Each structure stands twice: as structure tokens, then as C-alpha cells.
């Protein structure tokens, strides 16, 4: 018994330390440069990931334009000529123009996500091809921009790559996966579900075998565990869609096990009262 308790405490401690280390390791924002040829004017573009929609169908990022020295007047730090930035993705293309004498600002860019949410918490998301073009000069000729992606999303691991690595001008592609700390958190909650059902059945079976062990306050304990299932399910990171695999394989059967445990415990109460 002592070895079992020590092993359980050691396992819980290791899980806690691992979750903290993984969270600290992935909490800081990371800049992900996409190696490419810079524009002739030295203009760079940074896409700062801001948020993901609740249904995980759209990634919103702030596009930050840093014009090259050839486009900026050193006396006023403003543009010497018109500058246009166009972002093309699976969503409606976004185009923003800055006139001469202005400074480029920050504007949000929505990116559609293709996902396989059924694999939660090991689900992944893909933006599809993304192109960022800069138009400068009186002729407004397009030129692919050098993009840097900033991963500032908590609980996510972001990968930026080109569709064709052999071509320095090919479109970008952003892939998102849940961070290891988020996966560990989800797995721990699922283990709590299994533990609740196991403990409930164990107590009910032991009580039905010996009705003298029946304790009336334990019925409220079963009710509390039963009502705790839904809040725990809603606390899962990413809020998986109802009807997903965890509902059919874990949550539903945990509730069934708790209801059966409660019925067994009531049967033990009936037996104990009938013997007195």
C-alpha cells in the first residue's frame, strides 16, 4: 500500500513538473522567419498571430509593414512614394494602400483554416497557400515580400513553410498544432474522467457486497460526481465539438458508470434497511 501511494504521488509530481516545464517552454512568443529573397527596396512584412475563432475556422493576424530605407524619407520618416500591400489566401484577398507622406500601420488579416477537429487533442490546422505582395513605385509593380511570422498564440505550436521549398517565391503555408502542454492538460482531464468512474464503481461494488458499509451521505457524493462531469468536459482545452470521439468513448461511459454506481449504492441501501 505504501509503495502504491508513493508511486502515485511520484507520478502526479512528474506530470505536474512536466506540464509546468512544457508551458514555460511554449509560452513565449517566437519569431519564425521564412527564408526568402527580400524585396528590392528592403521592405519586410511581419504577420503576428493574434487569435483563433471559437469554431477554429479562422486565424486572425496583425500584418505589420516595415518599408525599406529606399522608400522612407529620412527627414520625416514617412513614405516617399505610394506603397500597397496585398495578402491573398483562401479568404477574400486583403489589400491596403498607404499614400506618400504616410507611415504604414498595422491591420488585421483573416486566414481561413482547414482542420481535422475529430482528432482532438492531436488535431492540426492548415491555412492553405498565402502570398504577400508589395506594390511600389509609380507603376505599382508587384513583388513578393519577405515574411516573418510571430507565434504569439497561447497553447499552440505554429509552423511556417513554403509550398515549394525549391522556389524562394512560392506561397507560404501556416500549420497549427496544439502545444505539448495543452495536450498533456487534456490527457490529464481525460484520466480524471476515468478515475472518477473507477472510484465510483469500486465503492458501489464494495457496498453492495456488504450492505453494512452503506453510508447515507455518500449518495450526495455520487450526485456531485455526476454533475461534475459536464463542467470538466467544458474545461477541456479547445472545447472539442459535442459528439466528438471523447464524448462517445469516454464522457458518455463515465456518466453511465456513475449512474450504475448510484443505482448499486441505492440497492445496497434498500438491502440494509430491509435487514433491520
Residue, then its C-alpha position, 0 to 999 in steps of 0.5 A: x500500500x505504501x509503495x502504491x501511494x508513493x508511486x502515485x504521488x511520484x507520478x502526479x509530481x512528474x506530470x505536474x513538473x512536466x506540464x509546468x516545464x512544457x508551458x514555460x517552454x511554449x509560452x513565449x512568443x517566437x519569431x519564425x522567419x521564412x527564408x526568402x529573397x527580400x524585396x528590392x527596396x528592403x521592405x519586410x512584412x511581419x504577420x503576428x498571430x493574434x487569435x483563433x475563432x471559437x469554431x477554429x475556422x479562422x486565424x486572425x493576424x496583425x500584418x505589420x509593414x516595415x518599408x525599406x530605407x529606399x522608400x522612407x524619407x529620412x527627414x520625416x520618416x514617412x513614405x516617399x512614394x505610394x506603397x500597397x500591400x496585398x495578402x491573398x489566401x483562401x479568404x477574400x484577398x486583403x489589400x491596403x494602400x498607404x499614400x506618400x507622406x504616410x507611415x504604414x500601420x498595422x491591420x488585421x488579416x483573416x486566414x481561413x483554416x482547414x482542420x481535422x477537429x475529430x482528432x482532438x487533442x492531436x488535431x492540426x490546422x492548415x491555412x492553405x497557400x498565402x502570398x504577400x505582395x508589395x506594390x511600389x513605385x509609380x507603376x505599382x509593380x508587384x513583388x513578393x515580400x519577405x515574411x516573418x511570422x510571430x507565434x504569439x498564440x497561447x497553447x499552440x505550436x505554429x509552423x511556417x513553410x513554403x509550398x515549394x521549398x525549391x522556389x524562394x517565391x512560392x506561397x507560404x503555408x501556416x500549420x497549427x498544432x496544439x502545444x505539448x502542454x495543452x495536450x498533456x492538460x487534456x490527457x490529464x482531464x481525460x484520466x480524471x474522467x476515468x478515475x472518477x468512474x473507477x472510484x465510483x464503481x469500486x465503492x458501489x461494488x464494495x457496498x453492495x457486497x456488504x450492505x453494512x458499509x452503506x453510508x447515507x451521505x455518500x449518495x450526495x457524493x455520487x450526485x456531485x460526481x455526476x454533475x461534475x462531469x459536464x463542467x470538466x468536459x467544458x474545461x477541456x482545452x479547445x472545447x472539442x465539438x459535442x459528439x466528438x470521439x471523447x464524448x462517445x468513448x469516454x464522457x458518455x461511459x463515465x456518466x453511465x458508470x456513475x449512474x450504475x454506481x448510484x443505482x448499486x449504492x441505492x440497492x445496497x441501501x434498500x438491502x440494509x434497511x430491509x435487514x433491520 
